Amino acid sequence: MLSRNNNMAAVHSKDTKPERIVRKGLWKRGFRFRLNHKRLPGHPDLVLRKYRACIFVNGCFWHGHYVELDNMESSRCCRIPRTNHEFWVAKIRRNKERDKEEQKKLAAMGWHCITVWECELAPKKREETLESIAFTLNHIWLQDHQAKVMSYPKQEEEDLQMPMAAEEVKSED
């Protein structure tokens, strides 16, 4: 039987199953990206330069999903272990604070940050979550490129009737 220490040490920070799900879903929808960009704060899991967007795929436990910094109690998808409780509370608190700081730095650099939680990628919610990410990325692109809607000038009534008048003249000949 594995100890908790061995169990936690086996958890990887890159190429996790939730990351692979997001990558596959975005690739299928035509989005192209880079992985774990080392020059950006926080080394985002996915970087879409065309959209100036970073996607962080967070595990609910490690990043304290639905856990408030003040309260630090277990939530529906983040169970804080009872053994060595203070250690885990401090660790999750540091992770949450670091996430906020990194996203502030990225925002100051002009990057948009999207956080995807592990529980949002459950089979029942997966397609909805991936569609939501795609919608958000397209919205970011349109907003950043300020897509302009051009309206055509209104034509006067005479302009609309002129082609008909020309056809009438031809038919009289």
N, C-alpha and C positions, 0 to 999 in steps of 0.2 A: 504494500500500500504506500502511495506517495504521500509525503508530508506536504503541508500547505506551502512551505518554502519551495520545494521542488515543483509543485503544481504552478505556483505563481512565476517561477523562473522559466517555465516552459512557454509562457505567453509571449508572443512576438509583437513587435511594434510596427513591422512592415509586412505587407502582403498578407493581411489577415482576410478571413472569409468575407466580412462585411465590405472591406475595400474592394475585393475582387468582384463582388456583386455590383457595387456602384460603378466600377470601371467597365464591366461588361455591359451594363445597362446604358451608360453614356456613350460607349463606343457604338453600340447598336443604333443609337439615335443620331449618330453622325458627329459627335463631339470628339475632339482630339486633345490630348493633354500630356503633361509630363508628370513623372512620379517623384515625390519627396525632394522637392527643389531645395538644395542645400544652402543657397544664398538668401532665401527668404526666412524671416523670423518664424520659428515654430516648425520649419520643414513640412509644409502642407502635404497631405497625402496625394492630392491631385492639384495641378496648376494648369489653368486654361488661360494662356497669355492673350489670346484673341479677345477674351472677355474680361481680362484683368481680374480674374476670379480664382480664389483658392477654396478648395473643398477639404474640410477636415472630417474624417470618418471616425467618430469617437465611440469607444466602448462604454457602455452605461456604467459599469463598475469603476473603471479607472478614471473617468472624468466626472463622476458624481451626478448622473442624470437625475433630475427631479430632487436633488438634494440641495437645500439652502445652505449658504455659507455660515449663517448664524446658528442654525439649528443642528445641522449635520446628523440627522437621523436617517435610518434606512428608508428607502422609498420603494415603489412598486417594481422598479427594475434595477435598483442598486441596493444590494444588501451588504451593509457594513458588517464584517465579522465580529463576533462577540469576543473572541480571543484577541488580545493585543489591540483592543478597540481604539485606544488613543493614537497608536501608531497609524492605523488605517485612516482615522479621521484627519490627522495632520497631513498624511500623504494625499488624500483626495482633495483637501482644502488647497494645498500647494498646487496640485494639478489644475484645479478650477481657476485659481488666481493667475497662474502662468498662461492658461488659455486666453483669459481676458486681456492680459498684457500683450501677448503676441498678436491678437486680433486688432488691438488698438494700434500697434506699430504698423501692421499691414494696411489698415485703413488710412493711416497718416501717409503711407507711401502710395495711396491711390488704388489699393486692391480691395475687391469685394470678397467677403468671407462667408462661406456657407458651411454650416455644421450639420452633419447627418449622424443621427444616433443609431446605434446598433439595433435597438428595439423597433425602429422605424423600417427596418429591412426584413422584418418577419414576413413569411410568405403571403400573409393576408394583406399586408400594407405595402409590400415591395413595389408593385407597379405604380401605385399612387405616389409613393415617395419619389421614384425615378422620374415620373412625369412632372412632379412639382419642381424637381431640380432642373429639368430641361426648360420648363416654363420660366423659372427664375433666371437662368442663364440667358435665354432669349430676351427677356425683359431688360436685363443688364445691358446687353449688346445694343438694343434699340435705344435705351436711355443714354448710353455713352456716345452713341453715334448720332443722336438727336435726329432720328428719322423724321423728315418733314413731309407733311401731307400738303400737296399742292392742289389748289382748286382751280378749275378752268374758268376763264372769264365768261360771264353770261352773255349769250348772244341776243341781240335784239330781235324782235318779231320779224322785221323786214329781212334780216339775214337768213332766217329760217324759210321764208317764203320765196326767196329769189331763185333757188334751184327749180322750184315748181313752175315759176313763171317762165323760165328758159325752156323747160320741156313743153309748155303750152305753145310757145312761139314755134317750136320745131314741128309740132303736130299740125299747125295751121298750114304749113308750106306744102 
